[in-house]
Amino acid sequence: MKPTLVVLAAGMGSRYGGLKQMDAFGPNGETILDYSIYDAIKAGFGKVVFIIRESFLDSFKDFFKGKFEDKIDVEFVTQELDKIPEGYGPFDRKKPWGTGHAVHMAAEVVNEPFLVINADDYYGKDAYFVAADYFKTNPDGKKDGKDEYFVMGYKLKNTLSDHGDVNRGVCEADENGNLIKIKECKKIAREADGVIRYPEADGKTELDNETLVSMNMWGFYPSYFEYFDARFKEFLEKHGNEKTSEYYIPDLIDWLINEDKAIIKVLSSDSDWFGVTYQKDKPFVMERIKSLIVEGVYPAKLW
């Protein structure tokens, strides 16, 4: 069974100033997402599922229509406030509940192992082959009677922006490469003295350059949806009416680890990561893609 690529593309790009999911970075108008899908196809993925908002569903479909439907199956699902367990809500807020909620939208169309990525992040060709190989050698996602998922780790120093702060999931693994803890840290930045820090209630906390972070590349199996459904109901009861509350993927991961319900492997690859948080990140990303084309990693025209 071929794995599925689930693309989180519902973000509105408030810091970027537009829908970066559809912004051009390649020489022929290719988006970062085009390169991700190209890599996934080469690695043997059989389907791509886009998680988007209803407000730009039609324009998103039109933009990508005809590019790769003949190479991979394509599904579109939307993340909206009314897509919650029966008996909950309505809630008085404008935005859905973050990445954990977004992934759950794929439950209606995914029945196989799946890899989650952000639409605006470049993860590198090798990362998709590492993920595909993991799914191939672990078809049922089980180990010692537990569910086993994975996260792809990247060094923090390679994931920062020169133009503003970023949010990252900071990972801690044991000697067996199993995730012990993941903490969502917000507003991480390299400061004037060269040290990477992020604010907490009692001041600022330092992070090492080599700190392993999640860039939201996760490997899951359908059992994920069952875990999420139960935990999300509890979250809505406590925080559903809060205007800015979110349920991140790491929130569920931490619970799975603490309750000893799942093993989360920390995988790595030789791939570089880069992405766009701010408009000023765009020239760097365009130059990196140009270099990859010169190196022969990608053809000048993908499709």
FENNORTA-V385751 format. One record per pair of residues at least 24 apart in sequence whose C-alpha atoms are under 10 Angstrom apart, sorted by the first residue. I is the first residue (numbers start at 0). J is the second residue. Records with the same first field share a line. If there is no record, write none. Layout:
BEGIN
I->J  J
END
This chain:
BEGIN
0->44  45  110  111  112  134  135  138
1->42  43  44  45  46  111  112  113  131  134  135  138
2->39  42  43  44  45  46  47  109  110  111  112  113  114  130  131  134  135  138  218  219  220
3->39  40  43  44  45  46  47  48  71  72  73  108  109  110  111  112  113  114  115  131  218  219  220
4->35  36  39  40  44  45  46  47  48  49  73  109  112  113  114  115  116  127  218
5->46  47  48  49  50  74  75  101  102  104  105  109  113  114  115  116  117  118  216  217  218
6->32  35  36  47  48  49  50  51  75  101  102  105  114  115  116  117  118  119  216
7->48  49  50  51  78  97  98  101  102  105  115  116  117  118  119  215
8->32  48  49  50  51  52  59  77  78  98  101  116  117  118  119
9->49  50  51  52  53  54  55  56  76  77  78  79  95  97  98  101  117  118
10->50  51  52  78  94  95  97  98  101  117  118  119
11->51  52  55
12->119  275  276  277
13->276  277
14->163  275  276  277  278
15->275  276  277  278  279  280  281
16->276  277  278
17->277  278
18->55  59  119
19->118  119  275  276  277  278  281
20->51  59  117  118  119  120  275
21->58  59  62  63  118  119
22->119  281
23->281  285
24->281  282  283  284  285  286  287  288  289
25->284  285  286  287  288  289  292  299  300  301
26->285  288  289  292  299  300  301
27->299  300  301  302
28->300  301
29->288  299  300  301  302
30->63  118  119  121  285
31->117  118  119  120  121  122  273  274  275  284  285  288
32->63  116  117  118  119  120  121
33->63  66  67  118  121  301  302
34->120  121  122  123  124  288  297  301
35->116  117  118  119  120  121  122  123  124  127
36->67  70  71  118  124  127
37->67  70  71  124  297  301  302
38->122  123  124  125  126  127  128  296  297
39->71  114  124  125  126  127  128  130  131
40->67  70  71  127  128
41->70  124  127  128
42->124  125  126  127  128  129  130  131  132
43->71  127  128  131  132
44->70  71  72  112  113  114  127  128  130  131
45->70  71  72  73
46->70  71  72  73  74  109  111  113
47->71  72  73  74  75  109  113  114
48->72  73  74  75  76  102  104  105  108  109  113  115
49->73  74  75  76  77  102  104  105  118
50->74  75  76  77  78  101  102  103  104  105  117  118
51->75  76  77  78  79  101  104  118
52->76  77  78  79  95  101
53->77  78  79
54->79
65->302
66->301  302
67->301  302
70->302
74->105  108  109
75->104  105  108
76->101  104  105  106  107  108
77->101  104  105
78->102  103  104  105
79->104
83->228  231  232  235
84->228  229  231  232  235
85->232
86->232
87->232  235  236  239
88->235  236  239  240
89->239  240
90->235  239  240  241  242
91->239  240  241  242
92->239  240  241  242  243  244
93->242  243
94->242  243  244  245
95->239  242  243  244  245  246
96->231  234  235  238  239  242  243  244  245  246  247
97->243  244  245  246  247  248
98->215  245  246  247  248  249  250
99->224  227  231  245  246  247  248  249  250  251  252
100->227  228  231  245  246  247  248
101->246  247  248
102->223  224  227  247  248
103->221  223  224  225  227  228  231  248
104->224
105->221  224
106->221  222  223  224  225
107->224
109->220  221  224
110->220  221  222
111->138  139  219  220  221  222
112->137  138  139  140  148  218  219  220  221  222  223
113->217  218  219  220  221
114->148  149  150  215  216  217  218  219  220
115->150  215  216  217  218  219
116->214  215  216  217  218
117->214  215  216  274
118->274
119->273  274  275  276
120->214  215  216  272  273  274  275  276  284
121->214  270  271  272  273  274  275  284  288
122->151  153  214  215  216  268  270  271  272  273  274
123->268  269  270  271  272  273  296
124->268  269  270  271  296  297
125->267  268  269  270  271
126->151  152  216  266  267  268  269  270  271  272
127->151  216  268  270
128->268
129->266  267  268  269
130->216  217  218  266  267  268
131->218
133->218  266
134->218  219  220
138->220
139->220  221
140->218  219  220  221  222  261  262
141->220  261  262
142->261  262
143->261  262
144->260  261
145->259  260  261  262
146->219  220  222  223  255  259  260  261  262  263
147->177  218  219  220  222  260  261  262  263  264
148->177  178  217  218  219  220  222  223  252  261  262  263  264  265
149->177  178  216  217  218  219  252  262  263  264  265  266
150->177  178  212  213  214  215  216  217  218  219  252  263  264  265  266  267
151->211  212  213  214  215  216  217  218  264  265  266  267  268
152->210  211  212  213  214  215  216  217  264  265  266  267  268
153->209  210  211  212  213  214  216  265  266  267  268  269  270  271  272
154->207  208  209  210  211  212  213  214  267  271  272
155->187  195  206  207  208  209  210  211  212  213  214
156->188  189  195  206  207  208  209  210  211  212
157->208  209  212  271  272  273
158->208  212  213  214  271  272  273  274
159->187  188  189  195  272  273  274  275  276
160->187  188  189  273  274  275  276  277  279  280
161->188  189  277  279  280
162->188  275  276  277  278  279  280
163->187  188  189  276  277  279  280
164->188  189  190  196  197  276  277
165->197  276  277
166->197  214  276
167->211  212  213  214  215
168->211  212  213  214  215  247  248  249
169->206  210  211  212  213  214  249
170->210  211  212  213  249  265
171->210  211  212  265
172->211  263  264  265
173->264  265
175->264  265
176->263  264  265  266
177->256  262  263  264  265  266
178->252  253  256  262  263  264  265  266
179->252  253  256  257  262  263  264  265
180->249  252  253  254  256  257  263
181->211  212  213  248  249  250  252  253  256
182->212  213  249  250  252  253
183->212  213  247  248  249  250
184->212
211->265  267
212->265
213->249  265
214->272  273  274
215->248  249
217->248  263  264  265  266
218->263  264  266
219->263
223->251  252  255  261
226->251  252  254  255  260
227->251  252  255
230->254
END
